[in-house]
Amino acid sequence: MKKIDGNKIAAAIRQQLKSKVSNLPNKPGLAIILVGDNSASHTYVQLKESAADEIGINFKKYLFPSTASQADITDKINQLNNDSSINGILVQLPLPKGFNEDAVIASIKPVKDVDGFHPDNIKALISGRSGIIPGLAAGIVELIVSTKETLSGKTAMIFANNPIFSDPLEYLLDRRGVKAVTCHADAEDCWHLTKEADIVVVAVGRPKFINGDMIKKGAIVIDVGFNHVDGRVIGDVDVESVQDKASWLTPVPGGVGPMTVAMLLSNVIKAYELQSQ
């Protein structure tokens, strides 16, 4: 099994973005809204802030307690929608219980939605129009492409609980000639497909959800999971049982996470350029 080094690939992308930002007349601005005390969310925001500082993007962070109302969040989004110094707005997911995530995302101006989750941006992507592509899905595809394996004609199994994530990924894989199927984590009729899939992507937030018995020999395995277990961060894949069967595997940490951040910052620059036209 070979490791797909997301840190290395992302570092190269950030260097390209840093050079691009240095040639812009103004620095792009990114605002992140973080609600509650989810430890993984705080870690991700710290990574995004550090990467933004590295490449020269102005970064603003707005923290809200889990007791904040949805109106508090959408009011802040409306302010940022009208702030010309902010080119990208991101609401860190998941939001605490009681929030309507779809409604919150829909309140962001599509051109400032640098996560690419706004319904208009999803529709634009799936209809083939150029727009802001979800950074998570784009990063995963870049990691798969980095293996230099032939993708056309391959099959992929995606385990995910949210179509905001799976739909764009299915579309991007389809553009590469990969036939992808998505299943919910609790679905019981998918395992026979998983054992036949050339690519397995798992993003369900369950430690060791995927083990070696569930995949076929030579599969490319992309682990999107981020779980705190006994003081360590691990993914959704049982690495020990998978490593003798997978041909490629993304590590956690150091795989999907840094790539997602790099693609997010690329979207900030794209949003800046769209708003400068």
N, C-alpha and C positions, 0 to 999 in steps of 0.2 A: 504493500500500500504506500502511496505517495501522498504527502501533505500538500494541500493547496495553500500557499502562503499569502493570506490576505493582507498581512502587514506589509509585505514587500511590494505587492501589486498596488496597494493603496498609496504607499509612500511615493511611488513613481507618478501616480495621478495627481497627488497633492503638489508635487514639484512642478508639474505642468500648469496646474491652476495658479500657483504662486507667481509664475512667470507671466501668466495672462493678466492677473490682477494688477501686477506692477505696471502694465501698459495701459490700464484704464484711466480715464480722466478723474474718476472718483472711486472711492472704495465702496463696493456693494455692502448692504446692510442686512443682517439676519437677526430676527427676533424669535426667541423660543419661549413658549409658555409651558410651565411645568406645574402640575396640580398634584398635591398630595406628597406622600413620603415613600413611594415605591422605590426600593433601593436600586433595582436595575435601571429604572428611568433616570434616576439621578446620575448613575454611572454613565449612561449614554449621553446625557446632556453635557457632562464634563468632557467627554471625548470630543463632542461636537464643538464645544467652546475652544478647546485646545487646538483642534485642527483649523478652526476659523482664524484664530490668532496667528497660527503658523503661516497661512497663505495670504493674510492681509485683509480679511473680511471683518467689518465692524460687527460686533456681537452684543446683543442685548438679551438678558434673561429676566423673565418675569415669573416669580414664584407665588403660588397661591396655596393656601391650606386645603386639605381635603373637604373642609366645611364650606368652601366657596360655592356660590351658586353658578348655575350655567350662565345666567345673565351676566355675572361678574366676568366670566371668560369671554363671552361674545362681545361685551362692551369693550374689553381690551383689544380684541381682534378688530373691531370697527375702528378704534383709534389708530391701530397699526395699518389698517387698510388705507387710511387717509394720510399716513406719514410718508412723505416722499423719500425720506432717508432710509426707509426700510423696504428692501426689495423682496425679501423672503420672510414668510411667517410659518412657523411650525408649532403645532400643539403636540407635545410628547404623549404618546399613547403607551399603555392604556390609561384612560381617565378613570377616576374612582367610580364606584357604583352610584347609579342615580343620574349620571350624565348620558345624554344622547350624543355619542361620538359622531355619528353621521351628520347631525345638525350642526355641531360645532365646526366640523371640517367644512361643511357647506357654507359657513359664514365667512370663510376666508376668500378673498378675491382670487379667482383661478390663476391669474398671472403672478400672484404672490405665494401660491400654494407649492412650496418647494419640496414637500413630501410627495406631491403628485397624486394625492388621494381625493381631491375634489371631484365630484361626479363629472363635471365638464372635462377635466383633464383625463379621467379614465375613458370617457366616451371618445375623446379626441384620439387617444392612443389606439383603442380597439378599432376605430374606424379608419386608422392609417394616417390621420392628420398629425403633423408635427406639433409638439407641445412639450409640456414638462412630464417626463417619464418618472414613475416612482423609483426613488433611489435604491430601495431594498431589492426590488425585482431586477433593476438594471445591474446592480452590484453582483447579484447571484449569477446572472447570465455571464458577466465578465469573468467570474471565477470559473465557471464551467468552460468557457471558451479558452481560458488560460491553460487548460490541460492539453490543448491541441488535439484532442480526440475528434474524430469525424462525428458530427452531430446529426446530419441529415439522415432521416430514417430511424433515429433512436426513439425510445419511449421514455416518458418521465412520470413518476408518481409524486404528487405533492400532497403532503399532509398539512392542513392548515384549517383554522377555525373561522377565518375571516376572508370573504371574497375580495375585499379591498387589497389584500396581499396576493391572493391566488390568481385572480382574473388577469391582472397585468403580466404576471409571470407566465401564465399559460400562453398569452398572446405573444410575448417576446420569444418564448421557446418555439412556438409555432413558426415564427418568422425565420428561425434557424433550422426548420425542418424536423423539429422534435414534436411528437404527439404526446401531449401532457394530459393527465387526468388528476383531478383534485378530490380528496376525501377528507371528511371531518375526522378528528382524532378518535371519536367513539364509533365510527362506522365499522361494521364487522364483515362487510362483503368486499373489502379492498385488498386483503392480505395476499390473495392469489395473484393480483396485479402487481403488488409490490415485489414479489419474488421473481417477476419477469421483467421488471423495469430496468432500463440501462442507467437511469438517473433517478435518485431518490432525494427529495427535498423535504425536510421536516421542520415545522415551525409551530409546535403545539404547547411548549412550556412544560414538558413532562420529562424529567431525567430518565435516561435509558429507555426511552419509548421505542427506539429502533435498535434491534440487536442483529447479530450475524445470521440467525435463522430466517430472518425476514427479507433478506436481500439476496440477489443472485451474484455469483462470482463475477468480479470485474466491474461491478456497479460504481458509478460516481455518486458519492454521498455528500450532500450539502446540509450541514447542521446549523440551523438558524436559532436554536434554543439558547436560552440564557437563564440558568437556574443556580441559585445559591444552595449548596449542599455541604454541610459540615465545614463551613468556612472557605469553601472553594467554589469557583464558578465552573459549571459544566454545562454541556448542551443537552440535546434530546437524544443523542446517540450513545449507545454503550460501546465505547471505543475499543475496549479489549476484545469483545466478541466480533466486532465488525472489521477490525484491521486486517484479518487474514483473508477476508473475502472481497472487500472493496478495493478498487484500483486507485481511487483518489478519495480523500476525505478532508473537509475543512475542519481545522481545530477550533476549539472554544476555550479561551478567547483566541483572537488572532486570525479569524477567518472571515465570516460574513460581516461582523461588526465594523471593522475599519473600512471595508469596501463600501458599506452603506453610508458611512460618514463622508467618504470621498465623493460618492455620487451625489449626495445631498448638496455638498458645497459646489459641485459642478452645476447643479440646478439653480443655486443662488446666483451664480454668474450668468446663467442663461436667462433667469428672470430679470436680472439687471439689464441685460441687452435688449430683451423684449420691451421693457419699460422705457428704454432710451430711444426707441425707434420713433 
